[in-house]
Amino acid sequence: MVPLQVQNNASSNSELSNTRTIRSSSNQKKDNERIHKTTSRNHRDGKDKYKEGEQLYRELAELTNLDSVAIDQLIAGINPETWRKRRAGLTPLANYLKQNNINTSTLLSNKSDVELVNVLAWYKERGGPKLQQRMKNMKIHCGVVLSQFSQMNDINNSSLVKTYSKGQGLSIQSKPRFPTI
């Protein structure tokens, strides 16, 4: 597709109401010829299936007395791919809290590892495809966020979480980069 076609396709689409202009050249003359329009995604959209994970992250940050500007800067400092995975890993925890009517502030106590193990057990009961991989991802990301905001320093290395993970096959095996001789 040439740049003119991209511009025509983007402008003809009625769904693209929120657009930004991107220039692909530093030469002013060529800039006028090569204007591309792309959509910008609203991250608080109703179709976002991991919005509960982001809401939980924001609630935990607010409970530690961070203001909204600091929270936005904290999120902006995270690699976008890591943030996407973290939101996905936190969503089951948010669903567990909602289903069992548990207050978010309980996650900030000294017993965050107990809550993480309870969530992993609840998630295992639900079952589904690729359960083992989803539980590993959930353990990693929930443990990191809970360690970040709770009174416990390293939740994934607590004896309770390690014992549960070992029994469920959730321990991450270190693999050597190079084969040993």
N, C-alpha and C positions, 0 to 999 in steps of 0.2 A: 504494500500500500504506500502510495506517495503521501507526503504531508498534507496536500490539499484534500485528498480523499479522507484522511483521518479527521480533518477539520469538518468536512461536510458530514461525515457519519456521526460525529459527536454532536454537531449542531442540530442534526435532524432527529436525534433521539429525544423524545419528550421527557424521559425519566431523568435526564441529566440536568437538574435544576441548579445544583451546587457545583460550579466548575471553577477551575483555576487555569491560568494561562502559563504554559511552560515554553520557554524559548530554547531552541536547540543550537543556536549559533551565537558567537560573540560579535559578528559583523552586523551593524545596524541595518544595512540594506537587506541582508538575508533574513534578519529577524522578522521583518514585515511579511516575508513570504512563508516563513516556517513557524507559524503559531499553532501550537497543539493545545487542545482542551482536554483535560482529564477530570474525572470526578474526584471529589474528596469525600471520604466516608465519615459519617457521623457515628462515633463509637458508642453512643448511647441510644442506638437505634433499637426499635422493638423486635427486630428479627435476629438480634445478636443472641446466640444460644449460650454464651459464656458471660453474660452481663452480671449474673449473680456472683460469679467469682470476683469480678472487678468491684462490685458493691461491697462484698465481704472484705476485700483488701482495703478499700477506702474506710469502711467502718472500723476496722482494727487500727488503722493509722489515726483516725479521729479519736479513738479511745485512748491513744497514747499522747493526746494533746497536740497533734500536728494540725496546722491549719490547711485549708484547701489548696493554697498556693504551694506550700511545701509538699503536699501529697502529689500534686500534678508534676512538680519538678522531680520528685522521687520516681514517679512512673516514667517520666520522659528520660531519665537517666538509665533505665533498664533497656537492654537490647530488645528491639521489637519482637524478634522471634522468641526470646525467653519470656517476654511479657505475655505473648499469645499462649504459650504453653502453661505459664503460671496461672493465667485466668482459667484455662481449661482444667488444670489440676485443682483449683480452689472451688470450682462450681459444685462438685459432689459434696464437699464440706458445707457449703452454703445450703444445699438442699437438705442435708442431714440436720443442720441446726433448725431450719424452718419446719421440717417434718416433726421433729421431737420437741419443738418449742423451747429450745435452749438459747439463752441469752449470749450474744457475741462476747460480752465481757468475761465470760467463764474461760474463754480461750487464752486470756492474758494472765491466768493464775500460774501457780507453781506446778500445776498438774496438767499442763498442755499435752504431755505425752500420753496421758490416759485418754484424753479426748481424741487424739489422733488414732490410737489403737481402736477405740470404740467406732470411729468413723470407718476405718479399714474393715472391721468385722461386719458392720452394717452394709458396706459396699459389696463385700464378698457374698453376703446373703442374697443380694439383688441379682447377681450373676450377669450373664450377657456375653457377647462376643469379645474376644481379646481382653478378658478380665484381668489376667496376670499383668499384662503390659499397662493397662489403665491403672491398676492398683499401684504399680511401681511408680508411675508418673505422679499419681496423687500423693503417695508417701513422700516423694522428693519435694514437690512444690509446696504441699501443706506444711511439711517440716521446716522448710526454709522460711516461709512467711511467718509461721508461729515462732520460730527462733528469732526472727527479726523484731517482732512486737511483744512477745510474752516475756515473763521473768526468767524462763529457762533459756540457757545459752544455745545448746545444740541438741535439739529434740530428736533428730534422726540418730544420734549416737547415745541416746538414753538406753539403759539396759532393758526397759520394758519394750520399747519400739524395736530394738535389735532382736530380742527374743521372739516377739511376734513375727517379725519379718523373716527370721530364719525358719520358723515353723511353717510359714505360708509360701516360702520360696521367693520372697521379695528382696532378698539381699542382692546387692549389685556386685557381681564378680569382677574383680580387677583382671584385666587381660594384659599381658606384656606386649609392649609395642613391637619388640623384635623377638623372634624365637631364640631360646637359649640352647646352647650346645652342650 
